Amino acid sequence: MERQVIQTPLAPKAIGPYSQAIRFGQLLFTAGQIPLDPHTGQLVGDDIATQTRQVLENLRAIVEAAGSSFAHVVKTTCYLVDLGDFQTFNQIYAEYFGESAPARSTVQVASLPAGARVEIECIAIVPETA
């Protein structure tokens, strides 16, 4: 089995020495995504709702570029600068994952790149047909 680098212009370019995602067999591992606009590379919004939506749109673009979907995400790891944002974060997150939400860990961190309030990474299954 070979590892495959996944890249899409629909998500922000990596701001360091890493790939947007790596596919290995049917597993997809994304890098953590922060709320950067993929076209400008600039941070989007200053509120948790706007930033969470942008992060999830960036993740969706990467997962779909690999031939998968949010329905096949099995695990997310979420980083929040302020756990006081947890309720709003959960509401937006639920809009994207609904009833079949993946397993998840959420932790508070001291800071994130570019002044972001949220970062999310995920692991997904890529169907064999992709």
N, CA, C and O atoms as a GROMACS GRO file, in nm:
protein
  520
    1MET      N    1   0.084  -0.118   0.000
    1MET     CA    2   0.000   0.000   0.000
    1MET      C    3   0.088   0.125   0.000
    1MET      O    4   0.188   0.132   0.072
    2GLU      N    5   0.051   0.220  -0.080
    2GLU     CA    6   0.125   0.346  -0.085
    2GLU      C    7   0.045   0.457  -0.021
    2GLU      O    8  -0.078   0.458  -0.023
    3ARG      N    9   0.118   0.551   0.037
    3ARG     CA   10   0.050   0.669   0.090
    3ARG      C   11   0.036   0.770  -0.022
    3ARG      O   12   0.124   0.784  -0.107
    4GLN      N   13  -0.077   0.840  -0.022
    4GLN     CA   14  -0.107   0.936  -0.127
    4GLN      C   15  -0.133   1.072  -0.064
    4GLN      O   16  -0.212   1.082   0.030
    5VAL      N   17  -0.068   1.174  -0.113
    5VAL     CA   18  -0.090   1.310  -0.066
    5VAL      C   19  -0.218   1.362  -0.131
    5VAL      O   20  -0.237   1.350  -0.252
    6ILE      N   21  -0.306   1.420  -0.049
    6ILE     CA   22  -0.430   1.479  -0.098
    6ILE      C   23  -0.417   1.630  -0.087
    6ILE      O   24  -0.384   1.683   0.019
    7GLN      N   25  -0.444   1.698  -0.198
    7GLN     CA   26  -0.442   1.843  -0.200
    7GLN      C   27  -0.557   1.892  -0.285
    7GLN      O   28  -0.591   1.832  -0.387
    8THR      N   29  -0.618   2.002  -0.241
    8THR     CA   30  -0.724   2.064  -0.318
    8THR      C   31  -0.713   2.216  -0.305
    8THR      O   32  -0.683   2.267  -0.197
    9PRO      N   33  -0.738   2.289  -0.413
    9PRO     CA   34  -0.739   2.435  -0.404
    9PRO      C   35  -0.863   2.488  -0.332
    9PRO      O   36  -0.873   2.607  -0.304
   10LEU      N   37  -0.958   2.399  -0.301
   10LEU     CA   38  -1.080   2.439  -0.231
   10LEU      C   39  -1.060   2.449  -0.080
   10LEU      O   40  -1.152   2.486  -0.007
   11ALA      N   41  -0.941   2.416  -0.034
   11ALA     CA   42  -0.904   2.431   0.108
   11ALA      C   43  -0.774   2.510   0.112
   11ALA      O   44  -0.700   2.514   0.014
   12PRO      N   45  -0.745   2.573   0.226
   12PRO     CA   46  -0.623   2.654   0.234
   12PRO      C   47  -0.497   2.572   0.210
   12PRO      O   48  -0.489   2.456   0.248
   13LYS      N   49  -0.398   2.636   0.147
   13LYS     CA   50  -0.268   2.573   0.130
   13LYS      C   51  -0.206   2.554   0.268
   13LYS      O   52  -0.234   2.631   0.360
   14ALA      N   53  -0.126   2.453   0.282
   14ALA     CA   54  -0.055   2.429   0.408
   14ALA      C   55   0.033   2.550   0.440
   14ALA      O   56   0.099   2.604   0.352
   15ILE      N   57   0.032   2.592   0.567
   15ILE     CA   58   0.114   2.706   0.606
   15ILE      C   59   0.243   2.659   0.673
   15ILE      O   60   0.308   2.735   0.746
   16GLY      N   61   0.279   2.536   0.648
   16GLY     CA   62   0.402   2.478   0.702
   16GLY      C   63   0.438   2.354   0.623
   16GLY      O   64   0.378   2.327   0.519
   17PRO      N   65   0.535   2.279   0.670
   17PRO     CA   66   0.579   2.158   0.598
   17PRO      C   67   0.490   2.037   0.629
   17PRO      O   68   0.531   1.944   0.697
   18TYR      N   69   0.368   2.041   0.578
   18TYR     CA   70   0.274   1.930   0.595
   18TYR      C   71   0.178   1.927   0.477
   18TYR      O   72   0.169   2.023   0.400
   19SER      N   73   0.105   1.817   0.465
   19SER     CA   74   0.006   1.800   0.358
   19SER      C   75  -0.134   1.828   0.414
   19SER      O   76  -0.157   1.816   0.534
   20GLN      N   77  -0.226   1.867   0.326
   20GLN     CA   78  -0.364   1.885   0.370
   20GLN      C   79  -0.418   1.753   0.426
   20GLN      O   80  -0.491   1.752   0.525
   21ALA      N   81  -0.382   1.643   0.361
   21ALA     CA   82  -0.425   1.511   0.408
   21ALA      C   83  -0.337   1.404   0.344
   21ALA      O   84  -0.271   1.426   0.243
   22ILE      N   85  -0.338   1.288   0.409
   22ILE     CA   86  -0.270   1.170   0.357
   22ILE      C   87  -0.372   1.057   0.352
   22ILE      O   88  -0.441   1.030   0.450
   23ARG      N   89  -0.378   0.992   0.236
   23ARG     CA   90  -0.461   0.872   0.224
   23ARG      C   91  -0.367   0.753   0.227
   23ARG      O   92  -0.266   0.749   0.158
   24PHE      N   93  -0.404   0.656   0.309
   24PHE     CA   94  -0.329   0.532   0.316
   24PHE      C   95  -0.431   0.419   0.310
   24PHE      O   96  -0.504   0.395   0.407
   25GLY      N   97  -0.436   0.351   0.197
   25GLY     CA   98  -0.541   0.252   0.177
   25GLY      C   99  -0.676   0.322   0.178
   25GLY      O  100  -0.698   0.418   0.105
   26GLN      N  101  -0.766   0.273   0.262
   26GLN     CA  102  -0.898   0.333   0.272
   26GLN      C  103  -0.907   0.435   0.385
   26GLN      O  104  -1.015   0.486   0.414
   27LEU      N  105  -0.795   0.466   0.450
   27LEU     CA  106  -0.795   0.563   0.558
   27LEU      C  107  -0.745   0.698   0.511
   27LEU      O  108  -0.649   0.707   0.434
   28LEU      N  109  -0.812   0.803   0.556
   28LEU     CA  110  -0.773   0.940   0.525
   28LEU      C  111  -0.746   1.013   0.657
   28LEU      O  112  -0.829   1.013   0.747
   29PHE      N  113  -0.630   1.074   0.664
   29PHE     CA  114  -0.590   1.150   0.783
   29PHE      C  115  -0.570   1.295   0.740
   29PHE      O  116  -0.482   1.324   0.659
   30THR      N  117  -0.651   1.386   0.792
   30THR     CA  118  -0.635   1.526   0.754
   30THR      C  119  -0.543   1.598   0.853
   30THR      O  120  -0.531   1.559   0.969
   31ALA      N  121  -0.480   1.702   0.804
   31ALA     CA  122  -0.410   1.794   0.892
   31ALA      C  123  -0.516   1.877   0.963
   31ALA      O  124  -0.630   1.888   0.917
   32GLY      N  125  -0.480   1.935   1.075
   32GLY     CA  126  -0.571   2.027   1.142
   32GLY      C  127  -0.601   2.145   1.052
   32GLY      O  128  -0.511   2.202   0.990
   33GLN      N  129  -0.727   2.182   1.046
   33GLN     CA  130  -0.768   2.296   0.964
   33GLN      C  131  -0.811   2.410   1.055
   33GLN      O  132  -0.885   2.391   1.152
   34ILE      N  133  -0.764   2.528   1.022
   34ILE     CA  134  -0.807   2.648   1.092
   34ILE      C  135  -0.892   2.730   0.995
   34ILE      O  136  -0.897   2.698   0.876
   35PRO      N  137  -0.959   2.834   1.043
   35PRO     CA  138  -1.055   2.907   0.957
   35PRO      C  139  -0.989   3.006   0.860
   35PRO      O  140  -1.008   3.127   0.870
   36LEU      N  141  -0.913   2.952   0.768
   36LEU     CA  142  -0.854   3.035   0.664
   36LEU      C  143  -0.938   3.026   0.538
   36LEU      O  144  -0.984   2.918   0.500
   37ASP      N  145  -0.957   3.138   0.473
   37ASP     CA  146  -1.023   3.141   0.343
   37ASP      C  147  -0.927   3.077   0.242
   37ASP      O  148  -0.812   3.121   0.231
   38PRO      N  149  -0.971   2.974   0.169
   38PRO     CA  150  -0.880   2.907   0.076
   38PRO      C  151  -0.831   2.995  -0.038
   38PRO      O  152  -0.728   2.965  -0.098
   39HIS      N  153  -0.903   3.102  -0.069
   39HIS     CA  154  -0.865   3.188  -0.181
   39HIS      C  155  -0.768   3.299  -0.140
   39HIS      O  156  -0.680   3.337  -0.217
   40THR      N  157  -0.786   3.350  -0.017
   40THR     CA  158  -0.701   3.462   0.027
   40THR      C  159  -0.594   3.420   0.127
   40THR      O  160  -0.495   3.490   0.145
   41GLY      N  161  -0.615   3.305   0.193
   41GLY     CA  162  -0.523   3.262   0.297
   41GLY      C  163  -0.538   3.340   0.427
   41GLY      O  164  -0.458   3.324   0.519
   42GLN      N  165  -0.643   3.423   0.434
   42GLN     CA  166  -0.665   3.507   0.552
   42GLN      C  167  -0.765   3.442   0.648
   42GLN      O  168  -0.854   3.367   0.607
   43LEU      N  169  -0.747   3.473   0.776
   43LEU     CA  170  -0.839   3.425   0.879
   43LEU      C  171  -0.978   3.481   0.853
   43LEU      O  172  -0.992   3.598   0.819
   44VAL      N  173  -1.081   3.397   0.869
   44VAL     CA  174  -1.219   3.436   0.845
   44VAL      C  175  -1.288   3.460   0.979
   44VAL      O  176  -1.287   3.373   1.066
   45GLY      N  177  -1.347   3.577   0.995
   45GLY     CA  178  -1.428   3.607   1.114
   45GLY      C  179  -1.348   3.612   1.242
   45GLY      O  180  -1.232   3.572   1.248
   46ASP      N  181  -1.415   3.662   1.346
   46ASP     CA  182  -1.353   3.663   1.478
   46ASP      C  183  -1.442   3.597   1.582
   46ASP      O  184  -1.409   3.594   1.700
   47ASP      N  185  -1.555   3.542   1.538
   47ASP     CA  186  -1.646   3.472   1.628
   47ASP      C  187  -1.639   3.322   1.603
   47ASP      O  188  -1.605   3.278   1.493
   48ILE      N  189  -1.671   3.244   1.705
   48ILE     CA  190  -1.658   3.098   1.697
   48ILE      C  191  -1.751   3.038   1.591
   48ILE      O  192  -1.713   2.940   1.526
   49ALA      N  193  -1.870   3.092   1.571
   49ALA     CA  194  -1.963   3.034   1.473
   49ALA      C  195  -1.906   3.046   1.331
   49ALA      O  196  -1.903   2.948   1.257
   50THR      N  197  -1.863   3.166   1.293
   50THR     CA  198  -1.807   3.187   1.160
   50THR      C  199  -1.683   3.103   1.140
   50THR      O  200  -1.666   3.040   1.035
   51GLN      N  201  -1.596   3.102   1.240
   51GLN     CA  202  -1.472   3.026   1.228
   51GLN      C  203  -1.498   2.876   1.220
   51GLN      O  204  -1.432   2.806   1.143
   52THR      N  205  -1.590   2.826   1.299
   52THR     CA  206  -1.621   2.682   1.296
   52THR      C  207  -1.675   2.641   1.160
   52THR      O  208  -1.637   2.537   1.106
   53ARG      N  209  -1.764   2.722   1.104
   53ARG     CA  210  -1.818   2.691   0.971
   53ARG      C  211  -1.707   2.686   0.865
   53ARG      O  212  -1.705   2.596   0.781
   54GLN      N  213  -1.614   2.782   0.871
   54GLN     CA  214  -1.506   2.784   0.772
   54GLN      C  215  -1.416   2.662   0.788
   54GLN      O  216  -1.376   2.602   0.688
   55VAL      N  217  -1.385   2.625   0.912
   55VAL     CA  218  -1.302   2.508   0.935
   55VAL      C  219  -1.370   2.384   0.877
   55VAL      O  220  -1.306   2.303   0.810
   56LEU      N  221  -1.499   2.368   0.903
   56LEU     CA  222  -1.570   2.250   0.855
   56LEU      C  223  -1.583   2.250   0.703
   56LEU      O  224  -1.580   2.144   0.641
   57GLU      N  225  -1.597   2.367   0.641
   57GLU     CA  226  -1.600   2.374   0.494
   57GLU      C  227  -1.462   2.335   0.438
   57GLU      O  228  -1.455   2.266   0.336
   58ASN      N  229  -1.356   2.380   0.503
   58ASN     CA  230  -1.221   2.342   0.459
   58ASN      C  231  -1.202   2.191   0.470
   58ASN      O  232  -1.150   2.127   0.378
   59LEU      N  233  -1.244   2.134   0.582
   59LEU     CA  234  -1.233   1.989   0.601
   59LEU      C  235  -1.316   1.914   0.498
   59LEU      O  236  -1.270   1.815   0.440
   60ARG      N  237  -1.438   1.961   0.475
   60ARG     CA  238  -1.524   1.893   0.376
   60ARG      C  239  -1.458   1.892   0.240
   60ARG      O  240  -1.462   1.790   0.170
   61ALA      N  241  -1.396   2.003   0.200
   61ALA     CA  242  -1.330   2.010   0.068
   61ALA      C  243  -1.218   1.906   0.059
   61ALA      O  244  -1.201   1.843  -0.045
   62ILE      N  245  -1.142   1.889   0.165
   62ILE     CA  246  -1.032   1.793   0.165
   62ILE      C  247  -1.085   1.650   0.162
   62ILE      O  248  -1.037   1.568   0.084
   63VAL      N  249  -1.182   1.622   0.246
   63VAL     CA  250  -1.240   1.487   0.252
   63VAL      C  251  -1.302   1.450   0.117
   63VAL      O  252  -1.285   1.337   0.070
   64GLU      N  253  -1.372   1.543   0.055
   64GLU     CA  254  -1.433   1.516  -0.076
   64GLU      C  255  -1.328   1.503  -0.185
   64GLU      O  256  -1.345   1.424  -0.277
   65ALA      N  257  -1.219   1.578  -0.176
   65ALA     CA  258  -1.112   1.566  -0.275
   65ALA      C  259  -1.049   1.427  -0.272
   65ALA      O  260  -0.994   1.381  -0.372
   66ALA      N  261  -1.057   1.361  -0.157
   66ALA     CA  262  -1.004   1.225  -0.143
   66ALA      C  263  -1.105   1.119  -0.186
   66ALA      O  264  -1.072   1.001  -0.188
   67GLY      N  265  -1.227   1.161  -0.220
   67GLY     CA  266  -1.329   1.066  -0.264
   67GLY      C  267  -1.417   1.016  -0.152
   67GLY      O  268  -1.482   0.912  -0.165
   68SER      N  269  -1.420   1.089  -0.040
   68SER     CA  270  -1.502   1.048   0.074
   68SER      C  271  -1.605   1.158   0.105
   68SER      O  272  -1.628   1.247   0.024
   69SER      N  273  -1.665   1.150   0.223
   69SER     CA  274  -1.763   1.250   0.264
   69SER      C  275  -1.768   1.254   0.417
   69SER      O  276  -1.710   1.168   0.484
   70PHE      N  277  -1.838   1.353   0.470
   70PHE     CA  278  -1.852   1.361   0.615
   70PHE      C  279  -1.925   1.239   0.672
   70PHE      O  280  -1.908   1.206   0.790
   71ALA      N  281  -2.006   1.172   0.591
   71ALA     CA  282  -2.074   1.051   0.638
   71ALA      C  283  -1.975   0.940   0.671
   71ALA      O  284  -2.008   0.846   0.743
   72HIS      N  285  -1.852   0.951   0.618
   72HIS     CA  286  -1.750   0.848   0.640
   72HIS      C  287  -1.641   0.892   0.739
   72HIS      O  288  -1.542   0.821   0.758
   73VAL      N  289  -1.659   1.007   0.803
   73VAL     CA  290  -1.564   1.051   0.906
   73VAL      C  291  -1.588   0.968   1.031
   73VAL      O  292  -1.701   0.958   1.080
   74VAL      N  293  -1.482   0.908   1.083
   74VAL     CA  294  -1.495   0.821   1.201
   74VAL      C  295  -1.443   0.884   1.329
   74VAL      O  296  -1.479   0.841   1.438
   75LYS      N  297  -1.358   0.987   1.317
   75LYS     CA  298  -1.300   1.050   1.436
   75LYS      C  299  -1.259   1.193   1.405
   75LYS      O  300  -1.202   1.220   1.299
   76THR      N  301  -1.288   1.284   1.496
   76THR     CA  302  -1.237   1.420   1.487
   76THR      C  303  -1.166   1.454   1.617
   76THR      O  304  -1.199   1.403   1.724
   77THR      N  305  -1.069   1.541   1.605
   77THR     CA  306  -1.006   1.601   1.722
   77THR      C  307  -1.021   1.751   1.704
   77THR      O  308  -0.982   1.807   1.602
   78CYS      N  309  -1.079   1.815   1.805
   78CYS     CA  310  -1.114   1.956   1.798
   78CYS      C  311  -1.039   2.033   1.905
   78CYS      O  312  -1.029   1.990   2.020
   79TYR      N  313  -0.986   2.147   1.866
   79TYR     CA  314  -0.910   2.232   1.957
   79TYR      C  315  -0.979   2.367   1.965
   79TYR      O  316  -1.000   2.432   1.863
   80LEU      N  317  -1.013   2.410   2.085
   80LEU     CA  318  -1.076   2.539   2.108
   80LEU      C  319  -0.986   2.622   2.198
   80LEU      O  320  -0.929   2.571   2.295
   81VAL      N  321  -0.974   2.750   2.168
   81VAL     CA  322  -0.896   2.839   2.252
   81VAL      C  323  -0.974   2.869   2.381
   81VAL      O  324  -0.914   2.895   2.485
   82ASP      N  325  -1.107   2.866   2.372
   82ASP     CA  326  -1.191   2.898   2.488
   82ASP      C  327  -1.307   2.798   2.496
   82ASP      O  328  -1.395   2.797   2.410
   83LEU      N  329  -1.306   2.714   2.600
   83LEU     CA  330  -1.416   2.618   2.615
   83LEU      C  331  -1.549   2.687   2.644
   83LEU      O  332  -1.654   2.623   2.643
   84GLY      N  333  -1.545   2.817   2.669
   84GLY     CA  334  -1.669   2.895   2.678
   84GLY      C  335  -1.742   2.898   2.544
   84GLY      O  336  -1.861   2.927   2.539
   85ASP      N  337  -1.670   2.869   2.435
   85ASP     CA  338  -1.730   2.862   2.301
   85ASP      C  339  -1.792   2.725   2.272
   85ASP      O  340  -1.848   2.706   2.164
   86PHE      N  341  -1.783   2.632   2.365
   86PHE     CA  342  -1.821   2.493   2.341
   86PHE      C  343  -1.965   2.477   2.293
   86PHE      O  344  -1.990   2.401   2.199
   87GLN      N  345  -2.060   2.546   2.355
   87GLN     CA  346  -2.201   2.530   2.317
   87GLN      C  347  -2.225   2.575   2.173
   87GLN      O  348  -2.288   2.504   2.096
   88THR      N  349  -2.175   2.692   2.138
   88THR     CA  350  -2.192   2.742   2.001
   88THR      C  351  -2.119   2.651   1.902
   88THR      O  352  -2.173   2.618   1.796
   89PHE      N  353  -1.998   2.610   1.937
   89PHE     CA  354  -1.922   2.517   1.854
   89PHE      C  355  -2.003   2.390   1.828
   89PHE      O  356  -2.013   2.345   1.714
   90ASN      N  357  -2.061   2.333   1.934
   90ASN     CA  358  -2.141   2.211   1.921
   90ASN      C  359  -2.259   2.228   1.827
   90ASN      O  360  -2.289   2.139   1.748
   91GLN      N  361  -2.325   2.342   1.834
   91GLN     CA  362  -2.441   2.367   1.748
   91GLN      C  363  -2.401   2.366   1.601
   91GLN      O  364  -2.468   2.306   1.518
   92ILE      N  365  -2.291   2.433   1.569
   92ILE     CA  366  -2.245   2.438   1.430
   92ILE      C  367  -2.196   2.300   1.386
   92ILE      O  368  -2.229   2.254   1.277
   93TYR      N  369  -2.120   2.234   1.471
   93TYR     CA  370  -2.066   2.101   1.443
   93TYR      C  371  -2.181   2.004   1.412
   93TYR      O  372  -2.172   1.925   1.318
   94ALA      N  373  -2.288   2.010   1.490
   94ALA     CA  374  -2.404   1.922   1.471
   94ALA      C  375  -2.471   1.946   1.336
   94ALA      O  376  -2.525   1.853   1.276
   95GLU      N  377  -2.468   2.070   1.287
   95GLU     CA  378  -2.525   2.100   1.155
   95GLU      C  379  -2.454   2.021   1.045
   95GLU      O  380  -2.515   1.984   0.944
   96TYR      N  381  -2.326   1.996   1.064
   96TYR     CA  382  -2.246   1.928   0.963
   96TYR      C  383  -2.247   1.775   0.978
   96TYR      O  384  -2.238   1.703   0.878
   97PHE      N  385  -2.258   1.726   1.101
   97PHE     CA  386  -2.248   1.582   1.123
   97PHE      C  387  -2.378   1.517   1.165
   97PHE      O  388  -2.395   1.396   1.148
   98GLY      N  389  -2.472   1.592   1.220
   98GLY     CA  390  -2.604   1.541   1.253
   98GLY      C  391  -2.605   1.421   1.346
   98GLY      O  392  -2.524   1.412   1.439
   99GLU      N  393  -2.697   1.330   1.318
   99GLU     CA  394  -2.721   1.214   1.405
   99GLU      C  395  -2.608   1.112   1.406
   99GLU      O  396  -2.587   1.044   1.506
  100SER      N  397  -2.536   1.102   1.296
  100SER     CA  398  -2.430   1.000   1.288
  100SER      C  399  -2.292   1.063   1.307
  100SER      O  400  -2.199   1.037   1.231
  101ALA      N  401  -2.281   1.147   1.409
  101ALA     CA  402  -2.155   1.217   1.436
  101ALA      C  403  -2.044   1.117   1.467
  101ALA      O  404  -2.068   1.013   1.529
  102PRO      N  405  -1.922   1.149   1.424
  102PRO     CA  406  -1.809   1.060   1.452
  102PRO      C  407  -1.767   1.068   1.598
  102PRO      O  408  -1.813   1.154   1.672
  103ALA      N  409  -1.681   0.977   1.639
  103ALA     CA  410  -1.618   0.988   1.770
  103ALA      C  411  -1.541   1.120   1.771
  103ALA      O  412  -1.496   1.166   1.666
  104ARG      N  413  -1.526   1.179   1.891
  104ARG     CA  414  -1.464   1.312   1.895
  104ARG      C  415  -1.393   1.336   2.027
  104ARG      O  416  -1.438   1.291   2.133
  105SER      N  417  -1.283   1.406   2.019
  105SER     CA  418  -1.216   1.462   2.136
  105SER      C  419  -1.214   1.612   2.117
  105SER      O  420  -1.187   1.661   2.007
  106THR      N  421  -1.241   1.687   2.224
  106THR     CA  422  -1.235   1.832   2.219
  106THR      C  423  -1.155   1.880   2.338
  106THR      O  424  -1.183   1.843   2.452
  107VAL      N  425  -1.055   1.962   2.311
  107VAL     CA  426  -0.970   2.013   2.419
  107VAL      C  427  -0.951   2.163   2.404
  107VAL      O  428  -0.961   2.218   2.295
  108GLN      N  429  -0.924   2.228   2.516
  108GLN     CA  430  -0.889   2.369   2.516
  108GLN      C  431  -0.738   2.381   2.505
  108GLN      O  432  -0.663   2.308   2.570
  109VAL      N  433  -0.694   2.475   2.421
  109VAL     CA  434  -0.551   2.499   2.402
  109VAL      C  435  -0.521   2.646   2.429
  109VAL      O  436  -0.610   2.731   2.425
  110ALA      N  437  -0.395   2.676   2.456
  110ALA     CA  438  -0.356   2.813   2.488
  110ALA      C  439  -0.368   2.906   2.368
  110ALA      O  440  -0.410   3.021   2.381
  111SER      N  441  -0.331   2.856   2.250
  111SER     CA  442  -0.343   2.937   2.128
  111SER      C  443  -0.335   2.846   2.007
  111SER      O  444  -0.294   2.731   2.015
  112LEU      N  445  -0.376   2.903   1.893
  112LEU     CA  446  -0.374   2.832   1.765
  112LEU      C  447  -0.307   2.922   1.661
  112LEU      O  448  -0.298   3.043   1.680
  113PRO      N  449  -0.260   2.864   1.551
  113PRO     CA  450  -0.196   2.944   1.447
  113PRO      C  451  -0.286   3.057   1.395
  113PRO      O  452  -0.408   3.042   1.389
  114ALA      N  453  -0.225   3.168   1.359
  114ALA     CA  454  -0.292   3.282   1.296
  114ALA      C  455  -0.400   3.346   1.382
  114ALA      O  456  -0.481   3.423   1.332
  115GLY      N  457  -0.402   3.316   1.512
  115GLY     CA  458  -0.503   3.373   1.600
  115GLY      C  459  -0.639   3.306   1.590
  115GLY      O  460  -0.739   3.362   1.634
  116ALA      N  461  -0.644   3.187   1.531
  116ALA     CA  462  -0.770   3.114   1.517
  116ALA      C  463  -0.826   3.077   1.654
  116ALA      O  464  -0.751   3.061   1.750
  117ARG      N  465  -0.957   3.063   1.661
  117ARG     CA  466  -1.025   3.021   1.785
  117ARG      C  467  -1.055   2.871   1.785
  117ARG      O  468  -1.086   2.814   1.889
  118VAL      N  469  -1.044   2.806   1.665
  118VAL     CA  470  -1.080   2.665   1.652
  118VAL      C  471  -0.993   2.599   1.546
  118VAL      O  472  -0.957   2.661   1.446
  119GLU      N  473  -0.962   2.473   1.569
  119GLU     CA  474  -0.892   2.389   1.471
  119GLU      C  475  -0.952   2.249   1.483
  119GLU      O  476  -0.979   2.202   1.594
  120ILE      N  477  -0.971   2.183   1.369
  120ILE     CA  478  -1.026   2.048   1.368
  120ILE      C  479  -0.946   1.963   1.270
  120ILE      O  480  -0.911   2.009   1.161
  121GLU      N  481  -0.919   1.838   1.309
  121GLU     CA  482  -0.860   1.739   1.219
  121GLU      C  483  -0.950   1.617   1.222
  121GLU      O  484  -1.027   1.598   1.316
  122CYS      N  485  -0.941   1.534   1.120
  122CYS     CA  486  -1.027   1.416   1.119
  122CYS      C  487  -0.961   1.296   1.054
  122CYS      O  488  -0.861   1.307   0.982
  123ILE      N  489  -1.021   1.182   1.081
  123ILE     CA  490  -0.989   1.057   1.015
  123ILE      C  491  -1.116   1.008   0.949
  123ILE      O  492  -1.222   1.005   1.012
  124ALA      N  493  -1.105   0.969   0.823
  124ALA     CA  494  -1.223   0.923   0.748
  124ALA      C  495  -1.189   0.795   0.674
  124ALA      O  496  -1.072   0.762   0.651
  125ILE      N  497  -1.293   0.724   0.639
  125ILE     CA  498  -1.282   0.607   0.552
  125ILE      C  499  -1.311   0.653   0.410
  125ILE      O  500  -1.406   0.728   0.386
  126VAL      N  501  -1.229   0.609   0.316
  126VAL     CA  502  -1.252   0.638   0.175
  126VAL      C  503  -1.310   0.510   0.113
  126VAL      O  504  -1.244   0.406   0.113
  127PRO      N  505  -1.432   0.518   0.061
  127PRO     CA  506  -1.491   0.398   0.001
  127PRO      C  507  -1.402   0.340  -0.108
  127PRO      O  508  -1.330   0.414  -0.175
  128GLU      N  509  -1.407   0.210  -0.126
  128GLU     CA  510  -1.320   0.142  -0.222
  128GLU      C  511  -1.340   0.191  -0.365
  128GLU      O  512  -1.249   0.179  -0.446
  129THR      N  513  -1.456   0.245  -0.396
  129THR     CA  514  -1.482   0.291  -0.532
  129THR      C  515  -1.410   0.422  -0.563
  129THR      O  516  -1.402   0.462  -0.679
  130ALA      N  517  -1.358   0.491  -0.458
  130ALA     CA  518  -1.292   0.621  -0.481
  130ALA      C  519  -1.149   0.603  -0.530
  130ALA      O  520  -1.079   0.701  -0.554
   0.00000   0.00000   0.00000
